[in-house]
Amino acid sequence: MTRRLCLVTGASAGIGQAFARIFASHGYDIALTARRGERLEQLAEEIRLRYGVETLTIPADLADPAAAGHLTQTLAANGRVVDALVNNAGYGLRGPYAATPWEEERAFLQVLLIAVCELTHQLLPGMVERRFGRIVNVASLAGLTPGAPGRTLYSATKSFLVKFSESLHLETRDQGVHVSALCPGLTYSEFHDANQTRESLERLTPDWLWMGADEVAAAGYEAVEANRIICVPGAPNQAIAVLAKLAPEDWALALMGREQRRIGRL
């Protein structure tokens, strides 16, 4: 194939779906992976018809330690190399760290941290060799603000993705590979439905703090094309990120704890 290929994880909904569409609109063939195979097939058909590119669906659960290897082996078996990688798959866990079964925490780390590192490690050498690559690590505004109770590993993993992206960016900036960490705030997607926080968040937060998944993905695409290390989409989110950096740590932690407890009570 002469077209470049973009692999999107967590592509069955939300920001992942939006990234698949925007890369396809720029002429990329698309490889889609998520747990819900039927959703992937529907999106693949839509993309083929709308953009005239090739699509490949690979249902997989990244909580399985073998999943990342399965993805790259399947792509190789189809004669494809990955030119763009969107590490988007993710979800949230609710509740205190000590009260959550370790099996759930381990699966969470596998999806949001280990699988990201493994896929990147497997695909990056080919990008460097071809002197072309695009890597978007979908982090979060939570990775730029103090940790919050009840989100113990979420903020930590998103902060890791920011630092991981910064280091990769510096390592590859002269090799044709662009790396960006996308740090969205509140986004209309299935994320808050899955962890049962949408109702409380919508009561608590004004409409202008929310962004659509298409807006977020468009900002992420522009950032990685421009090789910007960190992308915080939306002026309100950018202001929050700046304030979090400038505020005294004890103040910021106290505020985060108060707001998270308030969300949990609603």
N, C-alpha and C positions, 0 to 999 in steps of 0.2 A: 504494500500500500504506500502511496505517496503522501497521504495526509498524515499529520501528526496525531498522536493518540493521547487523550487525557483520561486518567483513572480517577474516579470520584468515589470515595467511601461514604457510607451513610447516605446513599443517593436516592432513597425511596421517598423522601419528604423534605420540606423546608429548605434550608440553605444548600444542602447537597443537591437537591433537584434543581435549584436555581443556578448553581455552578455548572451543572451538566448542560443546561440550556445555553448559558452564556458562552461556554467554551465551544459548543457546537455552532453557535451563531458566528464564531470567528474561524470556522473551518476545521475544527478538530473532530476526528472520530472520537467516540466516547465509550469507555468501559465503565459499567455501573456495577457497584456491589453494595449489598445490604442484606438483611435477613429475609425481607419480604420479596420473594421472587416474582409474585404476580404484579406487585407495584412496579418492580424494575422493568418487566416486560411492557407494561402500559407506557411508562416513560420512554423506553427505548423506541417503541413504535411511533410515539409522538415526535421524537427527535428525528427519526429517519424521514418521516413524511414532511416535517416542517423545514428541516435544514439540509436534507439530502446528503447526510453523512452516514457512515457505518456505525453501528452500535453493537456492543457485546455485553451481555448480562452474566454476572457470576454471583449467584446467591451465596452468601457466606456470613457466618457469625464471627466477628473479630474477637469475641471472648474466647474462642477456641485457639489455643496457641499455634495450631497448625494452619490457621486460616490465611495468614499473610503469605506463607510459602505456597499454599494452594493457589492463591490469586496470581502470583508471579509465574508459577509453572503453567497455569492455564493460558495466560497471555502469551507466553513463549511457545506453547503448543499450537497456538493460533497464528504464529509467525509475527507477533507484534511486540514492539518495544514501547515503553511509556516515556512520553516527552513532557507531560504535565501530570502532577500528582496533587490532588486535593484531599488532604487528611481531615475529613469532616465528621466521621462517625463519632457519636458521643451521646451521652444522656446524663441524668442527674440522679443521685441517691439522696433520700431525705432521712433525717434523724441523726442522733448523736453517733459518733464514731464507735464508741464502746457498745452501743446497742444494736449495731448492724452486723449481721453474720459475716465472718471473714470471707466466706465464699463469694459473697456479693461484692465486697471491697476488692478482692483479687480479680474478679471478672471486670470490674470497673477499670482497674489499673491496666489490665490486658488490652482493653478496647481503647482507652484514651491516651495511654502512654506507650506501652510495649509495642503494640501493633503499629503505631505511628513511627516509632524509631526503626522497627524492623523493615517496614515497607520502604521507608526512606533509605535505609542502609542498602537494601537490595537494588533499588532503582537508581540511586544517585551515581554510581560509577558509570553506567551507560550514558547518563546525561552529560557527565564530565567528558567522557570519551567523544561524544558527538558534539560537544561544545554548545549544547542547547538544553535547557531544562527550566521548568516552572514548578515550584513547590509552594503550595499554600497550606499552612497549618492553621486550622480554624481553632483559635484559642477563645478568649472571652475578655470582656471588660473586667470580669472577676479575677483575671490573672494580673491585673494592674492595680487592684485595690486590696485592702486588707482582707485576710481570711474571715469567713463568717461561720458562726455556729450552725451546725446542721449541714454544712457543705464542705466538710473537712478535706476530702480528697479533691473535690471539684476545683476549688481555687488553686490548690497546690499543683494539680496537673496542668491547669491552664497557665499558671506562672512558669512552669517547666517548659511548656511549648513556646512561650515568648523567648526565654533564654536559649533554648535549643535552636530556634529560628535565627536569633541574632548571631550565634556562633556559626551556623551553616552559611548564613549570608556572607560573613567575613571570609569563610573558607573558600567560597565558590564565586565571589563577585567578579573575578577576572577570568572565569572559565565558562562564561555563557549561561550559567545557571542562576536564576533569580529565585530568592527565597523570601517569603513574607509571612508574618503572623497576623492573622485577621482577628481583631478583638471587638466583636459586636457587643452591644448591650442588649436590652430587651428586644426580642425579635418575634414577630408573629410566625409561629411554626408549631409543630407538634411537641416540641421540647417541653414546654410548660404543662401541656396536657398529660404527658407521660409521667411527670413527677408530681402531678396534682397540685400545681401552684398557680395555674392561670387565673382562677377566680379571685384569689386573694391579691395577686399582683395587679390585676386590672382594677380592683377596687382601690388599691393603695396608690397606684402610679398614674400620672396624667397621660393622655393619649400621645402628647408630643415626645414622650420618652421612648415610644415604640417605633420600630422600623419594620418594613416588609422584608421578607427573605430575598426578594429580587434586588432591592436596594443594597442590601448587605453584600450579596454576591457580586454585584456590579462594582462596588467599591473595592472588594478583594481582588477582582480581576485587574482593575486599573492599577492597583498597588503592586501586584506581582509583575505586571508588564513594565512598570516604571522601576522595579527593583527597590521598592521602599520596604524597609525592614518591618515596621509595625504600621498597621492600618487600623485606626479606630474610626468607624463610620459614624457620621452624625455629629453635629456641633454639640448637642447636650452631652453625649458620651465623651467627646474630647475634653469638655470642661470638667467632667467628673474625673477623668484620668489625671488631668493636671492638678486638680484639688487634692486628689488622693496622694499625689507625689509631694505636694507642698505642705499639707497639713501635718501637725505633730502626730507621731505614731499613736500615742495613747488616745488622743482625741478621735482619730480615724477609727481605731479599733472599737472604742466605746460606741461611736455612732453606728458602725456596722453591726455590732451586737444588738443594739436597741432596735434597729430597723428589721433585722432578721427575726427577732422574737416577735415583733409586731406582725410581720407577714405570717408567721406560724400560728398566731392566735386567731387570724381572721378566717 
